[in-house]
Amino acid sequence: MRHSLVVSADGSNTLKLLDYDECYHSSNGACAEALHIYIKCGLEWLWQQLEVEKEKKKELSGGNSGIVIYDIGLGTALNCMVALAWQQNLLAVGKPAPHLHFNGIEKYPIELQEAVLLNFPEHLAEIFTTIPLSRLKEWFYHIHSCNWEEDVEIAPKFLLKKHAGDITTVEGSYFASNKFSSSPCVVFYDTFSPATQPQLWSKDIFCKIADNVAHGSILTTYCSKGIVKQALRDAGFTVERLAGPSGKRHIVRAVVSLP
């Protein structure tokens, strides 16, 4: 797959897939998009819900609480980096933080020499000031250079497993075979657009996810097209349209409802 380097509006880099003439992230801000859609409206939102539930049950916060993340697809690993930086920042300031088991699916991995051209560590160091730039660079290199199909500890409480595959062929059991699979998980649905890859936005794929994750699991995505929202509803999700990041009016958060 042929790529070119693009600098987005917030100064963070992204790649353009020349074969499809489509960028991996928003040109209005790659890091800003990932932080808003997948952290603020996804991972952080779910963690806050779980903490509220613990308080209602008078259970201790933190402990061995864990959240599984499924990134569809892994791409440049920006979503992985922002999830890692968010978690490690919580730990650094002494706040409760979940163990994270990050699962990235990617059919066409980018080359390591392309990854090192991306400035995600530098950009995230300005946002999460508790984390040294050298450590962010080390983590980013480790994410891209570690083995596939293995659980790899990138940082304390953060496991990464990269799966070389495609959401259209992965078995539904993939979403029910992790350490914290009995608890709600987060799905970062970040494939290329329906215009480019319509086969990745079907009811059947969303059913594969909804039927194999715990009640209360969420899926967040940048795409708020009507056909996508309807496919999610048909698959059993309750769909919520949210305000998007700079340059995008709306995004979607979908919750797996009780049958």
C-alpha positions, 0 to 999 in steps of 0.5 A: 500500500502506497502512502504519503505523509500529511500534516494535519491542522493541529500539527500532528502527522497522518498518512494518506493512502494513495490507492484510495486518496484517503487519509488515515485521520482527519486533516483537521487534526489527527490527534485531536480527532482520536482524543475526542472520538475514541478517548473522550467519547469512548474509553474515558466515558466508559471508565467513568460509567464503570466507576459510578457503578462501583460507587453505587455498589460500594466497591473500591475503585481501581484494583484489578478493573480492566477494559478490553479495547478493539481497534478496527483497524490499527493503522498508524497506531495513533488510537493505541498511543492516545489510549496508552497516554491517557491511561499512563497519565492517570497513573502518573497523577495518582488517579484510578486507571483501568488495566487496558488490553488493547487488540488491534486488527490490521490487514495492511500494517504500515512499515516501521520506517513510515511509523517513525516519521509520524510525530505522535509522541511529540504531539502527545507530550504537549498534551500529557505533560506528566509523561516524558517524550523519551518514554512516549517515543519508546512506547511508539517504537515498541508498538510498531516493532513488537510481535504480532499475535502475542500479548505484549506489555508495552507499559504497566497495566497496558497489554497490546495484541496485534492481529493480522487480519480483516474484520470481515473474516475474523471470527465472532469469538475474537471478541469474547476471548480476553481476560476482561471479556465479561466486562463492557469493552470499547470498540474503536471502529476506525476503518476507511470510509463507507465510500472507500470500503462499504463492505466494512460497514454492514449489519453482519459485521456489527452483529458479529461484534454485538453478539460477542461482547458484554452488555454495556459495551460501546462502539465509537466511530467518526462516521455518522452516515444514516446507513451506518447508524441504521446498520448499528441499530439493526445489529442491536446497538442503541445509537447516540449522535454526539458532537464531533471534533473540529471540522466534523459536525457529528460522530457516533457512540453506540451501546450494546443493549440487552436482548 
